[in-house]
Amino acid sequence: MLVIVQLMLRLCLFCLLYGSFTAIAYADTFSSFEAVKGSWQSSYASLLDRHGETLIRLRLNKEQHRLDWTPLSEVSPALIDALIFTEDRDFYHHHGVDWGAVSRSALNIMTGQKARGASTLTMQLAALLNKKLGWQTGGRSLTRKWQQLQAARRLEHDWSKEQILEAYINLSMWRGDLQGLSTASLALFGKLPIGLTRAESIVLVSLLAAPNASAERVAKRACVLIAAGYESDCNAVTALADSSLNRRKLPLAENPDLVTPASKLLTQANQSVTTTLDATLQHYAYDSLRSQLASLANQQANAGAVLVLDNQTGEVLAYVANSGLVADSIWVDGVQAPRQAGSTLKPFLYGLAFEKNVLTAASVLDDAPINISTPLGLYVPQNYEHDFKGPVTARTALASSLNVPAVLTLNKVGIEAFWQLLNSVGFNLHEQADYYGNALALGGADITVWQLANAYRSLANNGQWHEASILLADTPTPPSSKETPILSPQTTFIISDILSDRNARSLTFGYENPLATPFWTAVKTGTSKDMRDNWCVGFSRHYTVAVWVGNMQGMPMRDVSGISGAAPVWNSVMSYLEGNGWGQTSPEAPTGVHRQRVEFEGFAQPAYEEWFIDGTEQNRVSYQANTTPRIVYPVSGTIIALDPDMPVAVQKVHFHAHNGGELLHFWLNEQELAVATEDYAWQPHRGRYHLRLKTASGQTRADTFFEVRGK
């Protein structure tokens, strides 16, 4: 034993002589606390709302796993208590070195007993700041240990106890690649350090000795500490260690609706980008969408998007890119994904007709069956309810979203002119006008939520269009300096008035529906072909809200329209924005429009007061029904193909005619079929046919030629 003591004393003397010359070199390499904190680099980039609140973080540096530096003031006192109890109980009483612990450790070594740790929190921090002072393969030499002691004393001289604690909890590796207390707290417990409980705190500090130890070993160490006097429950801590360490959470997976837009805006680690978004509104819009989709779970609707714009500035206040209900859809940006527009483009069509003075809001359009022959075949527009309303005003046709009047209006203004207007208002249609044909009137083009919301915002802004923005500018450019006139203030006022008219839309939607708000709003719905997409978009005096509901698989939804799918979300978000909205009146009429009473003749339309652009006013509108007999279907040149995979008996062709007030009969290739007062279901056979409408005396009033091909 004497030999061992003599050997240890000689080694210590050598360390004192050698260390006195080298320790200062290591100590002098320490930067100030402010420099260490300032050099901290998060592995994540952060997307902030307009008030500086973090919306989402994306990990862009895969070599590290850090979050922002965590101030000591944002750490639960329970964690600090557990850390000091576990690692350095005399932390507030020593000056970097616990000489009593060092002496006991040295005596244990000299007497052949198991050495107990003598490193203080300050010594451990010194090793974190200077890797040469840390543990290396083969252990830590006495010389390096002495250097670490000296470095700790210097650190205590330059830094406060609070700075030492703060740096320690940030620089320590807690588990795996998780560096820093915030990263570990969020990854293991899904909460920030300020909310850590005593049980969670003892589990965390029990990791410091062996960050990659099994949950069982960590729990065992925590229970030893509890037995030594730490106030917690061993059974609860054991269960907590198992649930947190064996099922690690993904840090910061909140706000899946913002993952894709964030990935476009964030380009490098430790970056912070301030957006125009409002965090509270963002969360509300997301929750509203999720709640509505939950009610449609059995109807193939599992996805959606919401965009909220400030009418005046164009700033994006909420950007819900997806619902997060489908795991793969987190990387799909529903705000920017192209979808079929449905009826949402109709306000611009009627606006163009008013602008060109080919229609007024009081003009009469006939909502009756039509077949339009095109190079690609017959185009047969139908209403959502699969019926026809007869003669209606343009106001009613737009507000109630009738399809045949929209096609008639498109033929009045021209497809090319409408196509140009849609492009000028930001829709960026990729095909030429002829590609879309008459279907453009009914939304047969792909658009995005972003484009749709900003286009409607131009209606709210007297026909002035400029691009929306999601980045908060330090010195915003006044919107008036970059606006483009799309439609006149007079036209957009009348269109907005129609879209706010509950009475005009009641023909299709009734009076009580999600489009009705207690404050002034102008709103339109849309449903695409086969119910794959539905929309609701509209504006108040202050905000524009656009909502899309559908699914990411492109499947038809079951009995989900704009009214039942997207409109409830629109109503919820708009009501949140405007509060109760009581007292919010409709916009004032611009100069150049006036209101005038109009009377109608020829159909059941009561007189009412309508808005007119000056010079287009009408005080009496007459409607004369088309009494010319005609065959509505099939039109001349129709080619009907028999489906070889379907039974012949179920393949019927329905002849439809307009009699014009006469009693007429269907004749097919000189054979009388039936009275033409109702549709006639005919069993098709291959061949060429001549269909005629004849009077009882045999006179032909109308005829058509068509062909049936196939088996």
Rosetta blueprint (number, residue, H / E / L):
1 M L
2 L H
3 V H
4 I H
5 V H
6 Q H
7 L H
8 M H
9 L H
10 R H
11 L H
12 C H
13 L H
14 F H
15 C H
16 L H
17 L H
18 Y H
19 G H
20 S H
21 F H
22 T H
23 A H
24 I H
25 A H
26 Y H
27 A H
28 D H
29 T L
30 F L
31 S L
32 S L
33 F H
34 E H
35 A H
36 V H
37 K H
38 G H
39 S L
40 W L
41 Q L
42 S L
43 S L
44 Y E
45 A E
46 S E
47 L E
48 L E
49 D L
50 R L
51 H L
52 G L
53 E L
54 T E
55 L E
56 I E
57 R E
58 L E
59 R E
60 L L
61 N L
62 K L
63 E L
64 Q L
65 H L
66 R L
67 L L
68 D L
69 W L
70 T L
71 P L
72 L H
73 S H
74 E H
75 V L
76 S L
77 P H
78 A H
79 L H
80 I H
81 D H
82 A H
83 L H
84 I H
85 F H
86 T H
87 E H
88 D L
89 R L
90 D L
91 F L
92 Y L
93 H L
94 H L
95 H L
96 G L
97 V L
98 D L
99 W H
100 G H
101 A H
102 V H
103 S H
104 R H
105 S H
106 A H
107 L H
108 N H
109 I H
110 M H
111 T L
112 G L
113 Q L
114 K L
115 A L
116 R L
117 G L
118 A L
119 S L
120 T L
121 L H
122 T H
123 M H
124 Q H
125 L H
126 A H
127 A H
128 L H
129 L H
130 N L
131 K H
132 K H
133 L H
134 G L
135 W L
136 Q E
137 T L
138 G L
139 G E
140 R L
141 S L
142 L H
143 T H
144 R H
145 K H
146 W H
147 Q H
148 Q H
149 L H
150 Q H
151 A H
152 A H
153 R H
154 R H
155 L H
156 E H
157 H H
158 D H
159 W L
160 S L
161 K H
162 E H
163 Q H
164 I H
165 L H
166 E H
167 A H
168 Y H
169 I H
170 N H
171 L H
172 S L
173 M E
174 W E
175 R E
176 G L
177 D L
178 L E
179 Q E
180 G L
181 L H
182 S H
183 T H
184 A H
185 S H
186 L H
187 A H
188 L H
189 F H
190 G L
191 K L
192 L L
193 P H
194 I H
195 G H
196 L L
197 T L
198 R H
199 A H
200 E H
201 S H
202 I H
203 V H
204 L H
205 V H
206 S H
207 L L
208 L L
209 A L
210 A L
211 P L
212 N L
213 A L
214 S L
215 A H
216 E H
217 R H
218 V H
219 A H
220 K H
221 R H
222 A H
223 C H
224 V H
225 L H
226 I H
227 A H
228 A L
229 G L
230 Y L
231 E L
232 S L
233 D L
234 C H
235 N H
236 A H
237 V H
238 T H
239 A H
240 L H
241 A H
242 D H
243 S H
244 S H
245 L H
246 N L
247 R L
248 R L
249 K L
250 L L
251 P L
252 L L
253 A L
254 E L
255 N L
256 P H
257 D H
258 L H
259 V H
260 T H
261 P H
262 A H
263 S H
264 K H
265 L H
266 L L
267 T L
268 Q L
269 A L
270 N L
271 Q L
272 S E
273 V E
274 T E
275 T E
276 T L
277 L L
278 D L
279 A H
280 T H
281 L H
282 Q H
283 H H
284 Y H
285 A H
286 Y H
287 D H
288 S H
289 L H
290 R H
291 S H
292 Q H
293 L H
294 A H
295 S H
296 L L
297 A H
298 N H
299 Q H
300 Q L
301 A L
302 N L
303 A E
304 G E
305 A E
306 V E
307 L E
308 V E
309 L E
310 D E
311 N L
312 Q L
313 T L
314 G L
315 E E
316 V E
317 L E
318 A E
319 Y E
320 V E
321 A L
322 N L
323 S L
324 G L
325 L L
326 V L
327 A H
328 D H
329 S H
330 I H
331 W H
332 V L
333 D L
334 G L
335 V L
336 Q L
337 A L
338 P L
339 R E
340 Q E
341 A L
342 G H
343 S H
344 T H
345 L H
346 K H
347 P H
348 F H
349 L H
350 Y H
351 G H
352 L H
353 A H
354 F H
355 E H
356 K L
357 N L
358 V L
359 L L
360 T L
361 A L
362 A L
363 S L
364 V E
365 L E
366 D E
367 D E
368 A L
369 P L
370 I L
371 N L
372 I E
373 S E
374 T E
375 P L
376 L L
377 G E
378 L E
379 Y E
380 V L
381 P L
382 Q L
383 N L
384 Y L
385 E L
386 H L
387 D L
388 F L
389 K L
390 G E
391 P E
392 V E
393 T E
394 A H
395 R H
396 T H
397 A H
398 L H
399 A H
400 S L
401 S L
402 L L
403 N H
404 V H
405 P H
406 A H
407 V H
408 L H
409 T H
410 L H
411 N H
412 K H
413 V H
414 G L
415 I H
416 E H
417 A H
418 F H
419 W H
420 Q H
421 L H
422 L H
423 N H
424 S H
425 V L
426 G L
427 F L
428 N L
429 L L
430 H L
431 E L
432 Q L
433 A H
434 D H
435 Y H
436 Y H
437 G H
438 N H
439 A H
440 L H
441 A H
442 L H
443 G L
444 G L
445 A L
446 D E
447 I E
448 T L
449 V H
450 W H
451 Q H
452 L H
453 A H
454 N H
455 A H
456 Y H
457 R H
458 S H
459 L H
460 A H
461 N L
462 N L
463 G L
464 Q E
465 W E
466 H L
467 E L
468 A L
469 S E
470 I L
471 L E
472 L L
473 A L
474 D L
475 T L
476 P L
477 T L
478 P L
479 P H
480 S H
481 S H
482 K H
483 E L
484 T E
485 P E
486 I L
487 L L
488 S L
489 P H
490 Q H
491 T H
492 T H
493 F H
494 I H
495 I H
496 S H
497 D H
498 I H
499 L H
500 S L
501 D L
502 R H
503 N H
504 A H
505 R H
506 S H
507 L H
508 T H
509 F H
510 G L
511 Y L
512 E L
513 N L
514 P L
515 L L
516 A L
517 T L
518 P L
519 F L
520 W L
521 T L
522 A E
523 V E
524 K E
525 T E
526 G E
527 T E
528 S L
529 K H
530 D H
531 M H
532 R L
533 D E
534 N E
535 W E
536 C E
537 V E
538 G E
539 F E
540 S L
541 R L
542 H L
543 Y E
544 T E
545 V E
546 A E
547 V E
548 W E
549 V E
550 G E
551 N L
552 M L
553 Q L
554 G L
555 M L
556 P L
557 M L
558 R L
559 D L
560 V L
561 S L
562 G L
563 I L
564 S L
565 G L
566 A L
567 A H
568 P H
569 V H
570 W H
571 N H
572 S H
573 V H
574 M H
575 S H
576 Y H
577 L H
578 E H
579 G L
580 N L
581 G L
582 W L
583 G L
584 Q L
585 T L
586 S L
587 P L
588 E L
589 A L
590 P L
591 T L
592 G L
593 V E
594 H E
595 R E
596 Q E
597 R E
598 V E
599 E E
600 F E
601 E E
602 G L
603 F L
604 A L
605 Q L
606 P L
607 A L
608 Y E
609 E E
610 E E
611 W E
612 F E
613 I E
614 D L
615 G L
616 T L
617 E L
618 Q L
619 N L
620 R E
621 V E
622 S E
623 Y L
624 Q L
625 A L
626 N L
627 T L
628 T L
629 P L
630 R E
631 I E
632 V E
633 Y E
634 P L
635 V L
636 S L
637 G L
638 T E
639 I E
640 I E
641 A E
642 L L
643 D L
644 P L
645 D L
646 M L
647 P L
648 V H
649 A H
650 V H
651 Q L
652 K L
653 V E
654 H E
655 F E
656 H E
657 A E
658 H E
659 N L
660 G L
661 G L
662 E L
663 L L
664 L L
665 H E
666 F E
667 W E
668 L E
669 N L
670 E L
671 Q E
672 E E
673 L E
674 A E
675 V E
676 A L
677 T L
678 E L
679 D L
680 Y E
681 A E
682 W E
683 Q L
684 P L
685 H L
686 R L
687 G E
688 R E
689 Y E
690 H E
691 L E
692 R E
693 L E
694 K E
695 T L
696 A L
697 S L
698 G L
699 Q L
700 T E
701 R E
702 A E
703 D E
704 T E
705 F E
706 F E
707 E E
708 V E
709 R E
710 G L
711 K L
